Amino acid sequence: MAPKEPRFAWPAVPILTADEVYAKDTPQAKEYALWLEENMRLDKAWGKPENLDGLRVLDLTTSQMIGHWCSSLLAEQGAEVVQVEPPGGDPARQLTPFGRREYMFEDKVAGEAVGGTFLHEMRNKQSITLNLETEEGQDVLRRLAVHADVIIENLPPGRADELGIGYRQLSVINPRLVYAWVGQRGQWGPLKDQPGMLDPVAQCACGFVHGTGTPKEMGGKPTRSAMWVADYVGGTSAAIGILAAVFYRDVVSGKGQFVEATGAEAVIRILDYSWAWYGMDGSIRPRYGNWDLAINIYSVNPAKDGYMMIGGGHDRLWYRIWNTVGKDRPEVQKLIVDDPSLKEVTDRLTHAANVKACTLLSEWMKDKARWEAETALLEEQVASGAVTTIDEVAEYPHFKYRGHLDQIDDQLYGKVLYGTSPFLQKECAPRVKWLGRPVGYDNEDVYRRLLGLSKGTMDRMHREGVI
């Protein structure tokens, strides 16, 4: 059964007005902020051109967010994205927490249920069905490829090539085609055919999970990200690679190219100084929980009602933190400022120094609510902020005011709260036009418009399991 707790309509608290937000600003600062708002707010996007208007993308990926995320970024920027699903729909449509269908969304036309994650990444996309394992389905894809700028797929390595619908075949039909393969191991190399490297395995394989979590000396173990970070980082890499290839095609070569991106290798790229350390003397970056190996204080600390992130990476912030603490607990401040081993930034990076600083900071915070600690620290201009839950984020004044949370009244799914586009641009602005489509919702439109198929032909293809 669905939870019975009372719900408030979003937003439960009204969004701030500009006068409230900029009440303490100078006239010049307020004027500049309002100029930015007029040009950058997402609700100003309508009527502006779109960056990728005219770019047609066929997303053939299934069962993984890496491709869906990649094409959703392109769709937000105005690309015409067609999600090509197998008959019956992408299995990812069925993903829902704990298998609870009451947390899925039903459309008003077919009454099909879809999980929130898939729906979120179907924004601005059309949905068609096509069975790529049939000869007729493969022929249809070849005909569609003539009209495409970009194809994204995640079939097993070499499978598309084996079916005659890979880059080597489709680039002959359409030399301008940018063809992207996304996945977790890549299509070449020693492990290309080893199965099972979906996002969680990719996170573990690339060194990310080993460095995340509480140290074993503190009773901890490696902890993977609860979000599909490999899929999202890999999908972002794929989107950048696609746009770079489109730019090169349009400005330099006149021809498309093959693009490949994997989740594990994209995360390898972001492991920063882990590689430099290892290359220097074989050091392996250890897990260090919510503390930082190179900055003290740069940690998540417990408060009375939750947790707070506080950063004090240099002398100015370090002493401002302890000035804040000293207003309530001068004896705690004294333990820090009188300690000769904590005078210099580099001296404060030992494990013992981290333990002392974070323990004493927690001693001050344990009786304070997060807002009390944050207010006190901000008075001293210390970088800090609460660890917020999703309901708190939904009502967070800053995000609401800037429009990064919104409720769309979708023509098929009704009112749905969602995270809006992260791209803020002055001239060619992104937007979310709709959230998703039922399985095969756009078959008739796409197949008629691009291929000229008749209703009779489509009815036959449906009966034969081609669409």
QUIZICOR-V634046 format. One record per pair of residues at least 6 apart in sequence whose C-alpha atoms are under 7 Angstrom apart, sorted by the first residue. I is the first residue (numbers start at 1). J is the second residue. Records with the same first field share a line. If there is no record, write none. Layout:
I = J, J
//
This chain:
2 = 102
11 = 395
13 = 395
15 = 397, 400, 401
16 = 397, 401
22 = 30
39 = 426
40 = 424, 425, 426
41 = 402
42 = 403, 431
45 = 429, 430, 431
48 = 427, 428, 429
49 = 428, 429
50 = 77, 78, 428, 429, 430
51 = 77, 78, 428
52 = 77, 78, 79
53 = 78, 79
54 = 79, 80
55 = 79, 80, 149
56 = 79, 80, 81, 148, 149, 150
57 = 79, 80, 81, 82, 148, 149, 150, 151
58 = 81, 82, 83, 84, 148, 150, 151, 152
59 = 71, 82, 83, 84, 151, 152, 153
60 = 83, 84, 85, 152, 153
61 = 67, 68, 152, 153, 154
62 = 90
63 = 90, 91, 92
65 = 231
66 = 182, 231, 232, 234, 235
67 = 152, 182, 235
68 = 121
69 = 121, 232, 235
70 = 235, 236, 238, 239
71 = 81
72 = 121, 122, 123
75 = 81, 124, 125
76 = 124, 421, 430, 431, 432
77 = 430
78 = 430
81 = 125, 126
82 = 125, 126, 127, 128
83 = 125, 126, 127, 128
84 = 127, 128, 129, 130
85 = 128, 129, 130
86 = 129, 130, 131
87 = 129, 130, 131, 465, 467
88 = 439
89 = 439
92 = 118
93 = 114, 115, 118
94 = 114, 115
95 = 115
96 = 103, 104, 115
104 = 113, 114, 115, 116
105 = 113, 114, 115, 116, 413
106 = 112, 113, 114, 413
107 = 412, 413, 438
108 = 412, 413
109 = 412
112 = 438
119 = 435, 436
120 = 435
122 = 435, 436
123 = 432, 434, 435, 436
124 = 432, 433, 434, 435, 436
125 = 436
126 = 437, 442
127 = 437, 439, 440, 441, 442
128 = 439, 440, 441, 442, 443
129 = 440, 443, 467
130 = 137, 466, 467
131 = 137, 466, 467
132 = 138
134 = 466
136 = 466
137 = 466
138 = 165
142 = 165, 170
145 = 170, 174
146 = 173, 174
148 = 177
149 = 176, 177, 178
150 = 177, 178, 179
151 = 178, 179, 180
152 = 179, 180, 181
153 = 180, 181, 182
154 = 181, 182, 183
157 = 187, 192, 193
158 = 187
160 = 166
167 = 179, 258
171 = 177
175 = 255, 256
176 = 254, 255, 256
177 = 256, 257
178 = 242, 245, 246, 256, 257, 258
179 = 257, 258, 259
180 = 258, 259, 260
181 = 259, 260, 261
182 = 260, 261, 262
183 = 261, 262, 263
184 = 197, 198, 202, 262, 263, 264
185 = 191, 192, 197, 262
186 = 192, 262
199 = 228, 230, 231
202 = 230, 263, 264
203 = 209, 224, 230, 264
204 = 210
205 = 264
206 = 264, 267, 268
209 = 222, 223, 224
210 = 222, 287
211 = 222, 285, 286, 287
212 = 222, 223, 224, 287, 289
213 = 220, 221, 222, 223, 287, 288, 289
214 = 220, 221, 287, 288, 289
215 = 221, 287, 288, 289
230 = 263, 264, 267
231 = 263
233 = 263, 266, 267
234 = 261, 262, 263, 266
237 = 261, 266
238 = 260, 261
241 = 259
242 = 259
245 = 256, 257
246 = 256
249 = 255, 256
274 = 285
277 = 283
278 = 284
290 = 299, 300
291 = 298, 299, 300
292 = 298, 299
294 = 349
295 = 313, 349
296 = 312, 313, 348, 349, 354
297 = 310, 311, 312, 313
298 = 310, 311, 312, 313
299 = 309, 310, 311
300 = 307, 308, 309, 310
301 = 307, 308, 309, 362
302 = 308, 362, 365, 366
303 = 365, 366, 367, 368, 369, 370
304 = 365, 366, 367, 368, 369
305 = 369, 370
306 = 370
307 = 370, 386, 387
308 = 370, 385, 386, 387
309 = 384, 385, 386, 387
310 = 383, 384, 385
311 = 383, 384
312 = 318
314 = 345
315 = 345
317 = 382
320 = 380, 382
321 = 377, 382
322 = 333
324 = 376, 377, 380
325 = 333, 364
326 = 332, 333
329 = 364
332 = 360
341 = 347
342 = 348
365 = 373
370 = 386
374 = 384, 385
377 = 384
394 = 405
399 = 405
404 = 419, 420
405 = 418, 419, 420
406 = 417, 418, 419, 420
407 = 415, 416, 417, 418
408 = 415, 416, 417
409 = 415, 416
410 = 434, 435
421 = 430, 431
423 = 430
447 = 453
448 = 454
461 = 467
//
